Amino acid sequence: MNKKQMTQTVSIFATFVITGLLMILVPHRIELVQPATEAALQNSLPLIGSAMMGAGIVFFLFEMTRLERERISK
């Protein structure tokens, strides 16, 4: 298994997970002047963050499977 590929995969996964967590948690901590905008952010950003976390997990699993297949075929 190539160390560069593993490092790249883990860093992309960590980026997706951290970004997703921030999108889930931050909208509830901010206070905006316009309540409609605040409500829209609180309703939409957690859904997008959840999707990003899911995408990160799927990406990680696909890459680990691909790297394992490459290791076996060598």
HUZI-V746795 format. One record per backbone hydrogen bond with DSSP energy under -1.0 kcal/mol. NH is the residue of the N-H (numbers start at 1). CO is the residue of the C=O. Records with the same first field share a line. If there is no record, write none. Layout:
# HUZI-V746795
NH: CO / CO
This chain:
# HUZI-V746795
6: 2
7: 3
8: 4
9: 5
10: 6
11: 7
12: 8
13: 9
14: 10
15: 11
16: 12
17: 13
18: 14
19: 15
20: 16
21: 17
22: 18
23: 19
24: 20
25: 21
26: 22
29: 26
38: 34
39: 35
40: 36
41: 37
42: 38
43: 39
44: 40
45: 41
48: 44
49: 45
50: 46
51: 47
52: 48
53: 49
54: 50
55: 51
56: 52
57: 53
58: 54
59: 55
60: 56
61: 57
62: 58
63: 59
64: 60
65: 61
66: 62
67: 63
68: 64
69: 65
70: 66
71: 67
72: 68
73: 69
